[in-house]
Amino acid sequence: MVVEPIRPRTSPAVIVAMLSCCGIVVSLQQTLLLPLLPDLPRLIGTSADSASWLVTATLLSGAVATPTISRLADMYGKRRMMVVALGVAVLGSLLGAVSQALPLLIGARALQGVGVALIPVAIAIMRDELPRDRVPLGVALMSATLAIGAGVGLPLSGLIVEHLDWHASFWLTGAVGLALIAGTLSLLPESPVRTSGSFDLRGAVLLSAALTAVLLALSKGGQWGWTAASTLGCLAGGAAVLAVWVPLELRTPRPLVDVRVAARRSVVLVNLASVFAGFSMFANMLVTTQLLQLPVETGYSRGLDILHTGLWMVPNAAAFGLMAPVSAWLIRRIGPQATLVSGALIMGVTYVWRVFYSADLAQVVTGSVIVGVGTAMVYGALPTLIMRAVPVTETASANGLNVLLRSFGTSTASAATAAITTASTLTLAGREVPTFDALLLLFWLAAGSALATALIGVPMLRMREYAEAADRSGSENTTRAQIVQGQVLSLKGYPIRHAVVTVLTPDGRAVDWGQADAEGRFAAAVPEPADYLVVTSADGWRPRSRMMTLDSAAPVPPIVLRERLTLRGVIRDAEERPVVDALVVITRTTGELVATVRTDHEGRYEVPRPANGRYVLTVAGPDEALGARTLSVWEEARDFDLRLGTPLADAAEAT
């Protein structure tokens, strides 16, 4: 537990501006070098395949760093980890600025990729530090920074190519990064919302290995071959490591990624939508750039140079920035779910329009901008949905997973683009370029991804988890928030796993919630020491509600769930006599054994109540009489009786 001294409040406008600048610079670090890739093999004396590692290294390091730094931010301080991420990225810029050898440049780009991790951390800072009515605008701006930085980076890269040495891109991002570190330390407060415990190093290593293998296959599959042993081996290896990682995380008291929270339906839907939205967003940038930059002899492209291509991409970035306040207004007025669905529909319909209207420069730019408008709405809504669906103490790590899955979507878009544009080509002056049909196919895929995002958003519209009341930042600024921690136990003192503890004000307003780990321990954020209504529930246990005084300076007494819910009943024969010592077996309708017990001297049986669902109750009497019936288990304990030796056994009623 860490109690930070109260410091003067920083202006919300300063916080938003500072964090947005950090996001833009991180995006610049990712994109400034990309337009130079065709010339880098000549400049540094290497092959095109080797030079492509300058992109792959950034992708891999960003994917590995995002969940790790996000979890560390929840544990040790968000501003501190922002400075760490910026510092590593600046170190990468400085290394690249003085390097000519390919291995050093790959290392520099890998260090720069770590900066991506500050995006979810910055979003978490906004939740902690901004008043509730400012959070949607801040989140929308932060989400837009990736597109804004890319839009600025393309023309800026063109200027560097024309007027400066290519190392200037590293010098520029390094100098700006140093300035932002100073600004972060002097202007941003350190959030007091932290969790305790030790860092899950084992989980971080395994997840890093799995992500590296999968993303390596996606980024290099086009060069290696999609059916090559190396590609398939990476995919299979990554899947195998993930299969080991998930059960280990479930047993870890303080996991790198709380799989129980991530598996909640409200979180799964947002993360799944993020994958499709990432694909649709990145396809816009990739295909639009090719429509602007490929030779004019193709009959469908404009043949622009790097500088002018970048300038015509600026309107797309401007749309992101200008849409941020609009997205925030929509989130407040119609909710993040409707904003997500509306934005995804705009993207999908526009992509279909672009299939038929991409013949001239105006149509290409207009289509790109309208897709950007829809993307800004979707990207503004996603972090808000995540923050409303997870505890305050999980904000950074949950957003980190969401950003990671968006990156997975963009990586898939890049892989699909590479595969399609190399499978369908035409030759111009000895150069292979993609056909127009290949680019149109990518538009169709992007439209499908956008519409999939909208469909995933439809069930969210009725889910209360995303209601404004679920945004537990409260009407006040949360800089005084405290973390309280406790444990959920049974009457015999055993920890109760996966219990959910919900904290409310005495008048019923949501404050926060937490899910108990493998040791029954939970954490929740409260705005100040006071009396709160604490509601505790666990599958198979009777819930308990009580008023408790919560204060981080005082230990929270254990929450004891006293009564285990049971499934019980009486087994009788055809003459209504109790059947003694009958074998009672309960199985799932899918066949798995749940419990086995024998009846007592009164024909009664009792077993711990299984999870909600449908089951089969089978009874074997001592005289070989058999009976069976289906059970629908829901909520409280219930009695399920059964009479053996009658044709009505399967239709027995619950009492």
C-alpha positions in Angstrom: 0.0 0.0 0.0 1.3 3.4 -1.0 -0.1 6.7 0.3 1.0 9.7 -1.8 1.2 13.2 -0.4 -1.6 15.5 -1.6 -0.2 17.9 -4.3 -1.9 20.8 -6.0 -4.2 19.7 -8.8 -2.9 20.0 -12.3 -5.2 21.6 -14.8 -7.1 19.0 -16.7 -6.2 20.8 -19.9 -2.5 20.5 -19.1 -2.9 16.8 -18.3 -4.7 16.1 -21.6 -2.2 18.2 -23.7 0.8 16.6 -22.1 -0.4 13.1 -22.5 -1.5 13.7 -26.1 1.9 15.1 -27.0 3.5 12.0 -25.6 1.2 9.8 -27.8 1.9 11.8 -30.9 5.7 11.5 -30.4 5.4 7.8 -29.8 3.5 7.5 -33.1 6.1 9.6 -34.8 8.8 7.3 -33.7 7.0 4.4 -35.2 6.2 6.0 -38.6 9.1 8.4 -39.4 11.4 5.7 -40.7 8.7 3.8 -42.7 8.8 5.9 -45.9 12.6 5.5 -45.9 12.5 1.7 -46.0 12.8 1.4 -49.8 16.1 3.4 -49.7 17.6 1.9 -46.5 19.0 -1.2 -48.2 21.1 1.1 -50.4 22.0 3.5 -47.5 23.2 0.9 -45.0 24.3 -1.8 -47.5 21.8 -4.6 -46.8 19.0 -6.5 -48.4 15.4 -5.5 -48.4 14.4 -8.6 -46.3 17.0 -7.6 -43.7 15.9 -4.0 -43.7 12.3 -5.1 -43.0 13.4 -6.2 -39.5 13.5 -2.5 -38.7 9.7 -2.6 -38.8 9.3 -6.1 -37.3 11.5 -5.2 -34.3 9.3 -2.3 -33.4 6.2 -4.3 -33.7 7.5 -7.1 -31.5 9.0 -4.9 -28.7 5.8 -2.9 -28.6 3.6 -6.0 -28.2 5.9 -7.4 -25.5 6.2 -4.1 -23.6 2.6 -3.1 -23.5 1.1 -5.7 -21.1 4.3 -5.7 -19.0 4.5 -1.9 -18.5 0.8 -1.6 -18.1 0.8 -4.0 -15.2 3.9 -2.3 -13.6 2.0 1.0 -13.9 -0.9 -0.4 -11.9 1.6 -1.6 -9.3 4.3 1.0 -9.0 2.9 4.2 -10.4 1.6 5.3 -13.8 3.7 8.5 -14.2 6.8 6.5 -13.3 6.2 3.9 -15.9 5.4 6.6 -18.5 8.8 8.1 -17.9 10.4 4.6 -18.2 8.7 4.0 -21.5 9.6 7.4 -22.8 13.2 7.0 -21.6 13.6 3.6 -23.3 12.2 5.1 -26.6 14.5 8.1 -26.3 17.5 5.8 -25.8 16.4 4.0 -29.0 16.3 7.3 -30.9 19.7 8.3 -29.7 21.2 4.8 -30.6 19.7 5.0 -34.1 21.0 8.5 -34.6 24.6 7.5 -34.2 24.3 4.0 -35.8 25.0 2.8 -39.4 25.2 -1.0 -38.8 22.0 -3.0 -39.3 22.1 -4.8 -35.9 22.4 -1.6 -34.0 19.5 0.0 -36.0 17.3 -3.0 -35.3 18.1 -2.7 -31.6 17.3 1.1 -31.8 13.9 0.4 -33.4 13.2 -2.3 -30.8 13.8 0.2 -28.0 11.6 2.8 -29.8 8.8 0.2 -29.9 8.6 0.2 -26.1 7.1 3.7 -26.3 3.8 2.2 -27.5 3.2 1.0 -24.0 2.6 4.5 -22.7 -0.7 4.8 -24.6 -2.8 2.6 -22.2 -0.9 4.0 -19.2 -1.8 7.6 -20.4 -5.4 6.6 -20.7 -5.4 5.2 -17.2 -3.9 8.4 -15.9 -6.8 10.3 -17.5 -9.3 8.1 -15.6 -7.5 8.7 -12.4 -6.9 12.5 -12.7 -9.6 14.0 -14.8 -13.1 14.9 -13.7 -15.7 12.5 -15.1 -17.0 14.9 -17.7 -13.5 15.4 -19.1 -12.5 11.7 -19.4 -14.2 11.0 -22.8 -12.5 13.9 -24.5 -9.1 13.0 -23.1 -9.5 9.4 -24.0 -10.7 10.3 -27.5 -7.7 12.6 -28.0 -5.3 10.0 -26.7 -6.7 7.4 -29.0 -6.4 9.8 -31.9 -2.7 10.5 -31.3 -1.6 7.3 -33.2 -3.3 8.6 -36.4 -2.2 12.2 -35.8 1.4 11.2 -35.3 1.3 9.0 -38.4 -0.3 11.8 -40.4 2.4 14.2 -39.4 5.1 11.7 -39.7 4.6 11.0 -43.4 5.1 14.5 -44.8 7.8 15.2 -42.2 9.7 12.1 -43.4 9.4 13.4 -46.9 11.0 16.7 -45.9 13.8 14.8 -44.2 14.4 12.7 -47.3 14.6 15.9 -49.5 16.7 18.1 -47.2 18.5 16.2 -44.4 20.4 13.0 -43.7 18.1 10.1 -42.8 19.5 10.0 -39.3 17.7 13.3 -38.6 14.5 11.3 -37.9 16.1 9.7 -34.9 17.6 13.0 -33.7 14.3 14.7 -33.9 12.3 12.1 -32.0 15.0 11.8 -29.4 15.1 15.5 -28.7 11.4 15.8 -28.5 11.2 12.7 -26.2 13.7 14.3 -23.8 11.5 17.4 -23.6 8.5 15.3 -22.9 10.2 13.4 -20.1 10.9 16.7 -18.4 7.3 17.8 -18.9 6.0 14.6 -17.6 8.0 14.9 -14.4 7.1 18.5 -13.8 3.5 18.7 -14.9 1.9 15.3 -14.4 0.9 14.1 -10.9 1.6 10.5 -9.8 -1.6 8.6 -9.5 -2.2 7.2 -6.0 -4.3 4.3 -7.4 -1.9 1.3 -7.1 -2.1 -2.4 -6.4 0.2 -4.3 -4.3 1.9 -7.7 -4.7 4.9 -9.0 -6.6 5.3 -8.8 -10.4 4.3 -11.9 -12.3 7.7 -12.5 -14.1 6.8 -16.0 -15.2 3.6 -14.8 -16.8 5.4 -11.9 -18.5 8.1 -14.2 -20.0 5.5 -16.7 -21.3 3.2 -14.1 -22.8 6.2 -12.4 -24.4 7.3 -15.6 -26.0 3.8 -16.3 -27.3 3.3 -12.8 -28.7 6.7 -12.8 -30.3 6.0 -16.1 -32.0 2.6 -15.2 -33.3 3.5 -11.7 -34.4 6.7 -12.9 -36.0 4.6 -15.3 -38.2 2.2 -12.5 -39.1 4.9 -10.0 -40.0 7.3 -12.4 -41.8 4.8 -14.8 -43.3 4.8 -13.0 -46.6 8.6 -13.4 -46.9 8.9 -16.8 -45.5 5.8 -18.2 -47.2 2.5 -18.7 -45.4 2.8 -22.5 -45.5 6.5 -22.5 -44.7 7.6 -24.6 -41.7 9.0 -21.4 -40.0 5.6 -19.6 -40.3 3.5 -22.5 -39.2 6.0 -23.4 -36.4 5.8 -19.9 -35.0 2.0 -19.9 -35.0 1.8 -23.4 -33.4 4.5 -22.5 -30.8 2.7 -19.3 -29.9 -0.6 -21.1 -29.5 1.0 -23.8 -27.4 2.6 -21.3 -25.0 -0.7 -19.4 -24.7 -2.3 -22.7 -23.8 0.2 -23.1 -20.9 0.0 -19.4 -19.9 -3.8 -19.1 -19.3 -4.1 -21.8 -16.6 -0.9 -20.5 -14.9 -2.4 -17.0 -14.8 -5.6 -18.3 -13.2 -3.5 -19.8 -10.4 -1.2 -16.8 -9.9 -2.3 -14.5 -7.0 -1.3 -11.3 -8.9 -1.2 -12.2 -12.6 0.2 -10.1 -15.3 -3.2 -10.2 -17.0 -6.2 -11.0 -14.9 -7.7 -13.7 -17.0 -10.9 -13.8 -14.9 -11.6 -10.1 -15.6 -10.5 -10.4 -19.2 -12.9 -13.4 -19.7 -15.9 -11.4 -18.5 -18.4 -11.1 -21.4 -18.3 -7.3 -21.3 -14.5 -7.2 -21.6 -14.3 -10.0 -24.2 -16.7 -8.1 -26.5 -14.7 -4.9 -26.4 -11.4 -6.7 -27.0 -12.8 -8.7 -29.9 -14.2 -5.5 -31.5 -10.7 -4.0 -31.1 -9.1 -6.7 -33.2 -11.5 -6.0 -36.1 -11.4 -2.3 -35.7 -7.6 -2.4 -35.8 -7.7 -4.3 -39.0 -10.1 -1.9 -40.6 -8.2 1.2 -39.4 -4.8 0.1 -40.7 -6.2 -1.1 -44.1 -7.2 2.5 -44.7 -3.7 3.8 -44.3 -2.0 0.9 -46.2 -4.3 1.0 -49.3 -4.7 4.7 -49.4 -0.9 5.2 -49.4 -0.6 2.7 -52.3 -3.4 4.5 -54.3 -1.4 7.7 -53.9 2.1 6.5 -54.4 2.2 3.7 -57.0 3.2 4.6 -60.5 0.6 6.6 -62.5 1.1 4.1 -65.4 -1.1 1.6 -63.4 -4.1 3.6 -64.4 -5.4 3.8 -60.9 -2.7 5.4 -58.8 -1.4 9.0 -58.6 2.4 8.4 -58.6 3.1 10.9 -55.8 6.4 11.1 -54.0 6.8 10.6 -50.2 6.3 14.3 -49.3 3.1 14.8 -51.4 1.7 11.4 -50.3 2.2 12.5 -46.7 0.6 15.9 -47.3 -2.5 14.2 -48.8 -2.7 11.9 -45.7 -2.8 14.9 -43.4 -6.6 15.4 -43.8 -7.1 11.8 -42.5 -5.0 12.7 -39.4 -6.8 16.0 -39.0 -10.1 14.1 -39.1 -9.0 12.1 -36.1 -8.0 15.2 -34.1 -11.1 17.2 -35.0 -13.4 14.3 -34.3 -12.1 13.8 -30.7 -14.4 16.4 -29.1 -17.3 15.1 -31.3 -16.6 11.5 -30.2 -16.5 12.7 -26.6 -19.8 14.5 -27.0 -21.4 11.4 -28.6 -20.1 9.2 -25.8 -21.7 11.4 -23.2 -25.0 11.9 -25.2 -25.7 8.4 -26.6 -23.2 6.3 -24.8 -19.9 4.5 -25.9 -21.8 1.5 -27.2 -23.9 3.4 -29.7 -20.8 5.5 -30.6 -18.9 2.4 -31.4 -21.6 0.9 -33.5 -22.2 4.1 -35.4 -18.5 4.7 -36.1 -18.1 1.1 -37.3 -21.0 1.4 -39.6 -19.6 4.6 -41.1 -16.3 2.8 -41.7 -18.0 -0.2 -43.3 -20.4 1.7 -45.6 -17.5 4.0 -46.7 -15.3 1.1 -47.6 -18.0 -0.3 -49.8 -18.4 3.1 -51.4 -14.6 3.2 -52.0 -14.8 -0.1 -54.0 -16.8 1.8 -56.6 -15.4 5.3 -56.2 -11.6 5.4 -56.0 -10.9 6.7 -59.5 -9.4 10.1 -58.8 -7.5 12.0 -56.1 -10.5 13.7 -54.6 -12.3 10.3 -54.2 -9.3 8.6 -52.6 -8.8 11.4 -50.1 -12.5 11.8 -49.3 -12.9 8.1 -48.7 -9.8 8.0 -46.5 -11.1 10.9 -44.4 -14.6 9.5 -43.9 -13.1 6.2 -42.8 -11.0 8.2 -40.4 -14.1 9.9 -39.0 -15.7 6.5 -38.2 -12.4 5.2 -36.8 -12.1 8.2 -34.5 -15.5 7.4 -33.1 -14.7 3.7 -32.6 -11.2 4.4 -31.1 -12.7 7.0 -28.8 -15.3 4.5 -27.5 -13.1 1.4 -27.0 -11.1 2.7 -24.0 -14.2 4.1 -22.3 -16.0 0.7 -22.7 -13.0 -1.0 -21.2 -12.7 1.4 -18.2 -16.4 1.0 -17.4 -16.1 -2.8 -17.5 -13.0 -3.3 -15.2 -12.1 -2.3 -11.7 -10.2 1.0 -11.2 -7.1 -1.0 -10.1 -7.0 -2.8 -13.4 -7.4 0.2 -15.7 -3.8 0.3 -17.1 -3.4 -3.4 -17.6 -6.9 -3.8 -19.1 -6.2 -1.0 -21.5 -2.8 -2.5 -22.2 -4.5 -5.7 -23.3 -6.9 -3.8 -25.4 -4.2 -1.8 -27.2 -2.3 -5.1 -27.7 -5.3 -6.6 -29.4 -5.7 -3.6 -31.6 -2.1 -4.0 -32.6 -2.8 -7.6 -33.4 -5.6 -6.4 -35.7 -3.2 -3.9 -37.5 -0.6 -6.7 -37.8 -3.2 -8.9 -39.4 -4.1 -6.1 -41.8 -0.5 -5.7 -42.7 -0.1 -9.4 -43.3 -3.2 -9.6 -45.4 -2.1 -6.6 -47.5 1.3 -8.2 -48.1 -0.3 -11.6 -49.1 -2.9 -10.1 -51.4 -0.8 -7.5 -53.1 1.9 -10.1 -53.9 -0.5 -12.7 -55.1 -2.1 -10.4 -57.7 0.4 -8.2 -59.5 1.2 -6.6 -62.8 4.6 -5.7 -64.2 5.6 -2.1 -65.1 9.1 -1.2 -66.2 10.4 -4.4 -64.6 8.7 -3.7 -61.3 5.9 -5.8 -59.8 3.0 -3.7 -58.5 -0.4 -4.9 -57.1 -3.4 -4.9 -59.3 -6.4 -2.7 -58.7 -8.5 -5.8 -58.0 -6.1 -6.7 -55.1 -6.6 -3.3 -53.5 -10.4 -3.5 -54.0 -10.3 -6.9 -52.2 -8.6 -5.3 -49.3 -11.4 -2.7 -49.2 -14.0 -5.5 -49.1 -12.0 -7.2 -46.2 -11.8 -3.9 -44.3 -15.6 -3.3 -44.9 -16.2 -6.8 -43.5 -14.0 -6.1 -40.4 -15.8 -2.8 -39.8 -19.2 -4.4 -40.0 -18.0 -7.2 -37.7 -17.1 -4.5 -35.2 -20.6 -3.1 -35.5 -22.2 -6.5 -35.0 -20.1 -7.2 -31.9 -21.2 -3.8 -30.6 -24.9 -4.6 -30.9 -25.2 -6.9 -27.8 -23.3 -4.2 -25.8 -26.2 -1.8 -26.2 -28.2 -3.6 -23.5 -25.4 -4.4 -21.1 -25.5 -2.4 -17.9 -21.7 -2.9 -17.4 -21.1 0.0 -19.8 -23.6 2.4 -18.2 -22.2 5.7 -17.0 -22.7 4.6 -13.4 -20.1 1.9 -14.0 -17.5 4.6 -14.6 -16.3 4.7 -11.1 -14.1 7.7 -11.4 -17.0 9.5 -9.7 -17.9 13.2 -10.1 -14.9 14.3 -8.3 -11.3 14.1 -9.3 -9.8 10.9 -8.0 -6.4 12.1 -6.9 -7.3 11.3 -3.3 -8.4 7.7 -4.1 -7.1 5.0 -1.8 -6.6 1.3 -2.4 -8.2 -1.0 0.2 -7.4 -4.6 0.2 -9.0 -7.6 1.9 -9.7 -11.3 1.8 -12.8 -13.4 1.3 -12.9 -16.5 3.4 -15.2 -19.4 4.2 -16.4 -20.0 7.8 -13.6 -22.5 8.2 -11.0 -19.9 7.1 -10.4 -21.2 3.6 -9.9 -18.6 0.9 -12.8 -18.4 -1.6 -11.5 -18.0 -5.2 -13.1 -15.8 -7.8 -15.4 -14.0 -5.3 -16.6 -10.6 -6.5 -16.6 -7.7 -4.1 -18.6 -4.7 -5.1 -18.2 -1.4 -3.2 -21.1 1.1 -3.2 -21.9 4.3 -1.4 -24.6 4.0 1.3 -27.1 5.5 -1.1 -26.3 2.9 -3.8 -23.9 4.6 -6.2 -21.2 2.4 -7.7 -17.7 3.0 -6.4 -15.5 0.1 -7.6 -15.4 -3.7 -7.6 -12.7 -6.3 -7.4 -12.4 -10.0 -8.1 -10.6 -12.2 -5.5 -7.5 -14.1 -6.7 -6.4 -17.6 -6.0 -5.8 -16.7 -2.3 -9.1 -15.0 -1.9 -7.5 -11.5 -1.8 -9.1 -8.5 -3.5 -8.4 -4.8 -4.0 -10.7 -1.9 -4.6 -10.3 1.9 -5.0 -12.4 4.2 -2.8 -12.3 8.1 -3.0 -11.9 8.6 0.8 -12.2 6.8 4.1 -15.9 6.4 4.8 -18.6 3.8 5.4 -19.5 1.8 2.3 -21.9 -0.9 1.4 -19.9 -4.0 0.5 -21.6 -6.7 -1.5 -19.8 -10.0 -1.8 -20.8 -12.9 -4.0 -19.2 -16.2 -5.1 -20.5 -19.0 -7.2 -21.9 -21.7 -5.0 -22.1 -19.4 -1.9 -24.9 -17.4 -0.4 -24.0 -13.7 -1.0 -23.4 -11.3 1.9 -23.9 -7.6 2.1 -22.6 -5.4 5.0 -21.7 -1.8 5.8 -18.0 -1.5 6.3 -15.6 1.4 7.1 -13.0 1.3 4.4 -9.7 3.1 4.9 -6.3 2.3 3.4 -4.7 3.2 6.7 -6.6 0.4 8.5 -6.8 -3.3 7.7 -10.0 -4.5 6.1 -11.4 -7.3 8.3 -11.9 -10.6 6.4 -15.2 -11.0 4.6 -16.7 -14.3 5.6 -19.2 -16.1 3.5 -21.0 -18.3 6.0 -23.4 -20.6 3.9 -22.4 -22.8 1.1 -25.3 -23.2 -1.4 -26.2 -26.8 -2.0 -28.2 -29.0 -4.3 -30.2 -31.5 -2.4 -33.3 -33.7 -2.5 -35.0 -36.9 -1.5 -34.9 -40.2 -3.4 -38.0 -42.3 -3.1 -39.1 -45.6 -4.7 -42.4 -46.2 -6.6 -44.2 -46.6 -3.3 -43.0 -43.3 -1.9 -40.6 -44.9 0.5 -37.1 -43.3 1.0 -34.3 -45.1 -0.8 -31.4 -45.6 1.6 -27.8 -45.8 0.3 -28.7 -45.0 -3.3 -25.9 -43.8 -5.5 -26.6 -40.3 -6.7 -24.5 -39.0 -9.7 -24.7 -35.5 -11.1 -23.2 -34.9 -14.6 -23.2 -32.0 -17.0 -25.3 -32.3 -20.1 -22.0 -32.5 -22.0 -21.0 -35.6 -20.1 -18.5 -34.4 -17.4 -18.9 -35.8 -13.9 -19.7 -33.1 -11.3 -20.5 -35.0 -8.0 -21.2 -38.4 -6.6 -22.8 -39.1 -3.2 -25.0 -41.7 -1.4 -28.4 -41.0 0.2 -28.7 -41.2 4.0 -31.1 -43.1 6.2 -34.0 -40.8 5.1 -33.2 -41.0 1.4 -31.7 -37.5 1.4 -28.7 -36.4 -0.5 -26.8 -33.1 -0.6 -23.9 -31.8 -2.7 -22.3 -28.4 -3.1 -24.3 -26.4 -5.7 -22.5 -26.5 -9.0 -22.3 -23.5 -11.3 -25.4 -22.2 -13.1 -26.4 -24.5 -15.9 -28.1 -27.7 -17.0 -27.2 -31.1 -15.4 -28.4 -34.7 -15.3 -29.3 -36.3 -12.0 -28.9 -40.1 -12.1 -29.8 -42.4 -9.2 -29.0 -46.2 -8.9 -30.9 -47.9 -6.0 -29.6 -50.9 -4.1 -32.1 -53.2 -5.9 -30.8 -52.0 -9.3 -33.7 -49.6 -9.8 -32.6 -46.7 -11.9 -33.9 -43.2 -12.5 -32.7 -40.0 -14.1 -33.8 -36.4 -14.7 -32.5 -33.1 -16.0 -31.8 -30.2 -13.6 -31.7 -26.5 -14.3 -29.5 -24.9 -11.7 -29.9 -21.2 -11.3 -29.3 -18.8 -8.4 -30.2 -20.1 -4.9 -30.1 -23.6 -3.6 -32.9 -25.9 -4.7 -34.3 -29.2 -3.9 -34.4 -31.8 -6.7 -36.4 -34.9 -5.7 -36.7 -38.1 -7.8 -38.9 -41.2 -7.6 -37.3 -44.4 -8.8 -39.1 -47.1 -10.8 -41.7 -44.9 -12.5 -41.8 -43.6 -16.1 -42.3 -40.1 -14.8 -38.8 -39.9 -13.3 -37.4 -37.7 -16.0 -40.3 -35.3 -15.6 -40.0 -34.9 -11.8 -40.6 -31.4 -10.5 -38.2 -29.3 -8.4 -39.6 -28.4 -5.0 
